Amino acid sequence: MTDFALARRNMVDGQLRPNRVTNAQLLAVVGELPRERFLPDALKSVAYSDEDVPLGNGRYLMEPMILARLIQTLQADTKDSALVVASGRGYGAALLARLVKSVVAIEGDAGLAGSSDQTIKALGLENVTLVTGQPEAGAPQTGPYDVIVIEGAVRQIPKAILDQLAEGGRLVTVLAGTPGALGVAQLIVKEGGVTSGRPLFDAGTPVLPGFAPPARFTF
C-alpha cells in the first residue's frame, strides 16, 4: 500500500524545493493537502509523480512542480479573490483556498466538476465556489479577481478571462508552443487597465481542449 504522507514529503523535497519553489506557506499547504484525494482510485498511486496525470477526454492533473511554481508567482494572500479556470478535479482550487480569501473554480466537464465538488466538500474547504460552465468564458458574474490560474496550457488567453482581472491582478498559465515544442509559463499583470505579460519558465504542459484561438478568414 502506498504511503501517501511519505510520497507527499518526497514530492515537496525532491520536486518542488530543488525547482525554485521556496514560499514557505505554499510548501506547507502542498505538504498537507492530500493530492491523491483528487484522483480516481486507479490513479492514486501516481498522485505524486513528477508528470501530468491523464484524467481522460484530453484532461490532465497538472505536474506538481509546474502548478506550484505558477501559484507561487501569483504572490497571493488572504485578501485576494481567485479564479481557477478549467479546474478539473479541484486540486489547484484546493491549494489556492488555503492561501486566499475566496476561490471560484469553473469546469466544463460535468464528471470532473462532480468529483471536485465531492472532494472539496469532504475536505471542508468552505471558501471554494464551484461553477459548471464553459471555462474559456471564465466566471464574470463573481469577478473581477485578484488572481487567476488557468490550470493547463492554452494557445491563447481568451479576452473574456483577461477582462476579469482586477486592477493590479495577476494571471498565470502556460502558453502552448508549436507542436513538439515546450510551452512557456506566463505571468500576466493588469496595471492602469492594461494587461501585459512576461515569460517565466519552459513547461511541457498538455493543451486544454476548447482554448484554440478564433479561426481567421482567408481569401
C-alpha positions in Angstrom: 0.0 0.0 0.0 1.3 3.5 -0.9 2.4 5.6 2.0 0.9 8.9 0.7 2.2 11.0 3.5 5.8 9.9 2.7 5.1 10.3 -1.1 3.9 13.9 -0.4 7.0 14.7 1.6 9.2 13.3 -1.1 7.4 15.4 -3.7 8.0 18.5 -1.8 11.6 17.8 -1.1 12.5 16.1 -4.4 10.4 18.0 -6.9 9.4 21.4 -5.5 12.3 22.7 -3.4 15.0 21.8 -6.0 13.0 23.7 -8.7 12.7 27.1 -7.1 9.5 26.6 -5.1 10.6 28.4 -2.0 7.5 30.1 -0.5 7.2 28.6 3.0 3.4 28.9 3.2 2.8 27.3 -0.2 5.2 24.5 0.6 3.3 23.9 3.9 0.0 23.8 2.0 1.3 21.4 -0.6 2.8 19.2 2.1 -0.6 18.9 3.9 -3.1 18.7 1.0 -3.8 15.0 0.1 -3.3 15.1 -3.7 -4.4 11.5 -4.0 -7.9 12.5 -2.9 -8.2 14.4 -6.3 -7.7 11.3 -8.4 -9.8 8.2 -9.1 -8.8 5.1 -7.2 -6.9 3.6 -10.2 -4.6 6.6 -10.4 -4.0 7.4 -6.7 -0.6 5.5 -6.8 0.8 8.1 -9.3 -0.6 11.1 -7.5 2.9 12.3 -6.5 4.8 11.5 -9.7 6.6 14.3 -11.5 4.4 14.4 -14.5 0.9 15.3 -15.7 -1.6 12.6 -14.8 -4.2 11.8 -17.5 -7.8 12.1 -16.4 -9.5 11.2 -19.8 -11.1 13.3 -22.5 -7.8 15.2 -23.1 -7.6 16.5 -19.5 -4.8 16.2 -17.0 -3.9 16.8 -13.4 -1.0 19.3 -13.9 2.5 18.3 -12.9 3.1 19.3 -9.2 6.2 21.4 -9.8 4.6 23.4 -12.7 1.4 24.2 -10.7 3.3 25.1 -7.6 5.6 27.5 -9.5 2.7 29.1 -11.2 0.8 29.6 -7.9 4.0 30.9 -6.2 4.4 33.5 -8.9 0.9 35.0 -8.1 2.1 36.1 -4.7 -1.4 35.5 -3.4 -2.5 36.5 0.0 -5.5 36.2 2.3 -7.2 39.4 0.9 -7.3 38.0 -2.6 -10.2 36.6 -4.6 -9.2 33.9 -7.0 -10.5 32.3 -10.2 -9.3 28.8 -11.3 -10.2 28.2 -14.9 -10.5 24.5 -16.1 -10.3 23.4 -12.5 -10.6 19.7 -13.3 -10.9 17.6 -10.2 -10.2 20.6 -7.9 -6.6 20.2 -6.7 -5.5 23.7 -7.8 -8.6 25.3 -6.4 -8.0 23.5 -3.1 -4.4 24.7 -2.9 -5.4 28.3 -3.5 -8.2 28.0 -1.0 -5.6 27.7 1.8 -3.8 30.9 0.5 -6.6 33.4 -0.4 -9.9 34.8 0.8 -12.1 33.0 -1.8 -11.9 30.8 -4.9 -14.3 30.4 -7.8 -13.5 27.3 -9.8 -15.0 26.8 -13.3 -15.0 23.5 -15.0 -16.8 22.4 -18.2 -16.6 18.6 -17.8 -19.5 17.6 -15.6 -17.8 14.4 -14.4 -14.7 16.3 -13.3 -16.8 19.0 -11.7 -18.8 16.5 -9.7 -15.7 14.8 -8.4 -14.2 18.1 -7.5 -17.4 19.1 -5.6 -17.3 15.9 -3.5 -13.6 16.2 -2.6 -13.7 19.8 -1.7 -16.7 19.4 0.5 -15.2 16.3 2.1 -12.1 18.4 2.9 -14.2 21.2 4.5 -13.0 23.9 2.1 -15.9 26.4 2.6 -14.3 29.3 0.6 -14.5 27.5 -2.7 -17.4 28.0 -5.1 -17.7 25.5 -7.9 -19.2 26.6 -11.3 -20.0 24.2 -14.2 -19.7 26.1 -17.5 -17.5 27.0 -20.4 -14.0 27.6 -18.8 -12.9 29.8 -21.7 -15.7 32.3 -20.6 -14.4 32.5 -17.0 -16.9 33.5 -14.3 -17.6 37.2 -14.8 -20.7 37.2 -12.6 -18.4 36.9 -9.5 -15.4 38.9 -10.8 -13.2 40.7 -11.0 -10.5 38.6 -9.5 -7.1 39.5 -7.9 -5.5 36.2 -9.1 -6.4 33.8 -11.9 -5.0 30.4 -12.7 -5.7 28.7 -16.0 -4.9 25.1 -15.0 -3.4 23.8 -18.2 -1.8 25.1 -21.4 -3.6 27.3 -23.9 -2.8 28.5 -27.4 -4.2 31.9 -26.5 -5.7 33.5 -23.3 -9.3 34.5 -24.0 -10.0 38.2 -23.8 -13.1 37.3 -21.7 -10.8 35.9 -19.0 -8.3 38.8 -19.2 -11.2 41.2 -18.7 -12.0 39.5 -15.4 -8.6 40.6 -13.8 -9.0 43.3 -11.2 -6.7 46.3 -11.3 -3.3 45.1 -10.0 -4.4 41.5 -10.7 -2.2 38.6 -11.8 -2.9 35.7 -14.1 -0.7 32.6 -14.7 -0.9 29.9 -17.2 1.2 28.0 -19.8 1.2 29.3 -23.4 1.5 26.3 -25.6 4.3 26.1 -28.1 4.3 24.8 -31.6 3.6 21.0 -32.0 6.6 19.1 -30.5 7.9 22.2 -28.6 7.7 23.1 -25.0 5.2 25.7 -23.8 6.2 28.7 -21.7 4.7 29.5 -18.3 3.4 33.1 -18.4 2.6 35.8 -15.9 0.0 38.4 -16.9 -0.4 41.6 -14.8 -3.1 44.3 -15.1 -1.9 47.8 -14.4 -3.6 51.0 -15.4 -6.3 49.0 -17.1 -3.8 47.4 -19.4 -2.6 43.8 -19.3 1.0 42.8 -20.1 2.9 39.6 -19.8 6.3 38.1 -19.3 7.6 34.6 -19.7 8.6 32.6 -16.6 9.9 29.1 -17.5 9.6 26.3 -20.0 6.8 23.8 -19.3 5.6 20.8 -21.3 2.0 21.1 -20.1 -0.7 19.5 -22.2 -3.0 21.9 -24.0 -6.6 22.3 -22.7 -9.4 21.4 -25.1 -11.6 24.4 -26.1 -8.9 27.1 -25.9 -7.9 27.3 -29.5 -7.6 30.9 -30.9 -10.5 32.0 -33.1 -10.3 31.0 -36.8 -9.1 33.6 -39.3 -10.7 34.1 -42.6 -8.6 33.6 -45.6 -9.2 34.7 -49.2 
